[in-house]
Amino acid sequence: MSTLAASAQTAVIEDEDGDLPVVRTRHPWRWVTGAVALVMVAQFAHGLIANPGWDWGTFAQYITAKSVLSALKVTLELTCWGTLLGFFLGVWLAVGRLSKNPVLRAIAWTYVWAFRSIPLIVQLLFWFNLAYLYKTLSLGIPFGPEFARFQTNGVISGFT
């Protein structure tokens, strides 16, 4: 019996009924590529730890500075609020897109199209300068009386 047949025999697993043999596929290159990937990760980690150019003491001093930690706090808050707002807005847009109402579908489609097609830097410039474009925001009946009026900078801050 050849070695190929012997190795194939050891990989045969019988079906529950015992009549149909199932042979496992062998993947020796998975082990080779996995080992190469682990060696590369180990080299990267060694370079981070052993390279004196990183100067980990100075790095720790700067990364724990008060300004960096407060910036990290703002980043995490923005991430949290952006994720929540994006999730809820995305759900409502999906409801609009799946609606049988053609007006809701068109509004949701236009919103998605606009935010996907307008470059992010243009959107940031627009939203940052919103208070310049619109000094006040108001709530009321469209084209009718206002119930409340707000200064745009009071409603939409730099954080917003």
Stockholm file with secondary structure:
# STOCKHOLM 1.0

chainA/1-160         MSTLAASAQTAVIEDEDGDLPVVRTRHPWRWVTGAVALVMVAQFAHGLIANPGWDWGTFAQYITAKSVLSALKVTLELTCWGTLLGFFLGVWLAVGRLSKNPVLRAIAWTYVWAFRSIPLIVQLLFWFNLAYLYKTLSLGIPFGPEFARFQTNGVISGFT
#=GR chainA/1-160 SS CCHHHHHHHHTEEECTTSSSEEECCCCHHHHHHHHHHHHHHHHHHHHHHHCGGGCHHHHHHHHTSHHHHHHHHHHHHHHHHHHHHHHHHHHHHHHHHHCSCHHHHHHHHHHHHHHHHSCHHHHHHHHHTHHHHCSEEEEESTTSCEEEEEEHHHHSCSCC
#=GC SS_cons         CCHHHHHHHHTEEECTTSSSEEECCCCHHHHHHHHHHHHHHHHHHHHHHHCGGGCHHHHHHHHTSHHHHHHHHHHHHHHHHHHHHHHHHHHHHHHHHHCSCHHHHHHHHHHHHHHHHSCHHHHHHHHHTHHHHCSEEEEESTTSCEEEEEEHHHHSCSCC
//
